[in-house]
């Protein structure tokens, strides 16, 4: 497993290919927005 393994995420990024391990539209993670505290 590694950059040479096209079945892994790292390998897919290295090869520039997409698949089950590396979908075209990855699910967006909820971004931690800085909350302004009210005084």
Residue frames as a rotation matrix with the C-alpha (Angstrom) as fourth column:
UNK 1
0.576 0.818 0.000 0.00
0.818 -0.576 0.000 0.00
0.000 0.000 -1.000 0.00
UNK 2
-0.219 -0.637 -0.739 1.19
0.476 -0.731 0.488 3.48
-0.852 -0.245 0.463 -0.84
UNK 3
-0.103 0.123 -0.987 1.55
-0.577 -0.815 -0.041 5.80
-0.810 0.566 0.155 -3.80
UNK 4
-0.843 -0.317 -0.434 1.99
-0.537 0.440 0.720 2.86
-0.037 0.840 -0.541 -6.17
UNK 5
-0.792 0.596 0.136 -1.21
0.543 0.788 -0.289 1.14
-0.279 -0.155 -0.948 -5.02
UNK 6
-0.872 0.454 0.184 -4.04
-0.191 -0.660 0.727 2.47
0.451 0.598 0.662 -7.17
UNK 7
-0.118 0.860 -0.497 -6.61
0.564 0.470 0.679 0.87
0.817 -0.200 -0.541 -4.85
UNK 8
-0.137 -0.001 -0.991 -5.78
0.960 -0.245 -0.132 3.25
-0.242 -0.970 0.034 -2.01
UNK 9
0.834 0.505 -0.220 -6.69
0.476 -0.862 -0.175 6.92
-0.278 0.041 -0.960 -1.62
UNK 10
0.297 -0.827 -0.477 -3.03
-0.228 -0.547 0.806 7.99
-0.927 -0.131 -0.351 -1.68
UNK 11
-0.556 -0.498 0.665 -2.44
0.435 0.507 0.744 5.95
-0.708 0.703 -0.065 -4.82
UNK 12
0.239 0.758 0.607 -5.48
0.963 -0.106 -0.247 7.47
-0.123 0.643 -0.756 -6.53
UNK 13
0.835 -0.023 -0.550 -4.30
0.059 -0.990 0.132 10.99
-0.547 -0.143 -0.825 -5.71
UNK 14
-0.146 -0.988 -0.051 -0.84
-0.163 -0.027 0.986 10.09
-0.976 0.153 -0.157 -7.06
UNK 15
-0.597 -0.025 0.802 -2.27
0.675 0.525 0.519 8.57
-0.433 0.851 -0.296 -10.25
UNK 16
-0.851 0.352 -0.391 -4.91
-0.421 -0.901 0.107 11.28
-0.314 0.256 0.914 -10.61
UNK 17
-0.674 0.637 -0.374 -7.76
0.040 0.537 0.843 8.79
0.738 0.553 -0.387 -10.85
UNK 18
-0.430 0.638 0.639 -11.10
-0.901 -0.349 -0.258 8.52
0.058 -0.686 0.725 -9.12
UNK 19
-0.494 0.305 -0.814 -13.15
-0.018 0.933 0.360 5.64
0.869 0.193 -0.455 -7.75
UNK 20
0.489 0.742 -0.458 -14.83
0.396 0.279 0.875 4.25
0.777 -0.609 -0.158 -4.66
UNK 21
0.157 -0.533 -0.831 -11.96
0.984 0.011 0.179 5.22
-0.086 -0.846 0.526 -2.39
UNK 22
-0.710 -0.406 -0.575 -11.64
0.353 -0.912 0.207 8.67
-0.609 -0.056 0.791 -3.99
UNK 23
0.190 0.875 0.446 -14.98
0.924 -0.006 -0.382 10.05
-0.332 0.484 -0.810 -5.20
UNK 24
-0.307 -0.273 0.912 -15.12
0.730 -0.682 0.041 13.16
0.611 0.678 0.409 -7.41
UNK 25
0.007 0.395 0.919 -17.26
-0.363 -0.855 0.371 15.03
0.932 -0.336 0.138 -4.91
UNK 26
-0.652 -0.306 -0.694 -16.08
0.474 0.551 -0.687 14.21
0.592 -0.777 -0.214 -1.38
UNK 27
0.431 0.862 -0.265 -18.57
0.732 -0.163 0.661 14.81
0.527 -0.479 -0.702 1.42
UNK 28
-0.086 -0.442 0.893 -17.97
-0.109 -0.887 -0.449 18.26
0.990 -0.136 0.028 2.86
UNK 29
-0.313 -0.107 -0.944 -16.99
0.874 0.357 -0.330 18.22
0.372 -0.928 -0.019 6.50
UNK 30
0.766 0.641 0.035 -18.70
0.564 -0.698 0.441 20.78
0.307 -0.318 -0.897 8.76
UNK 31
-0.162 -0.879 0.449 -16.23
0.474 -0.468 -0.746 23.66
0.866 0.092 0.492 8.89
UNK 32
0.107 0.102 -0.989 -15.55
0.984 -0.156 0.090 25.08
-0.145 -0.983 -0.117 12.33
UNK 33
0.176 0.044 0.983 -16.48
0.478 -0.877 -0.046 28.73
0.861 0.478 -0.175 11.91
UNK 34
-0.813 -0.501 -0.296 -15.10
0.509 -0.366 -0.779 31.26
0.282 -0.785 0.552 14.41
UNK 35
0.231 0.972 -0.054 -18.03
0.818 -0.164 0.551 32.36
0.527 -0.171 -0.833 16.54
UNK 36
-0.558 -0.376 0.740 -17.99
0.043 -0.904 -0.426 36.00
0.829 -0.206 0.520 17.61
UNK 37
-0.416 0.372 -0.830 -18.90
0.896 0.324 -0.304 36.21
0.156 -0.870 -0.468 21.28
UNK 38
0.129 0.556 0.821 -21.50
0.239 -0.821 0.519 38.80
0.962 0.129 -0.239 22.23
UNK 39
-0.822 -0.502 -0.268 -20.69
0.392 -0.159 -0.906 40.85
0.413 -0.850 0.328 25.32
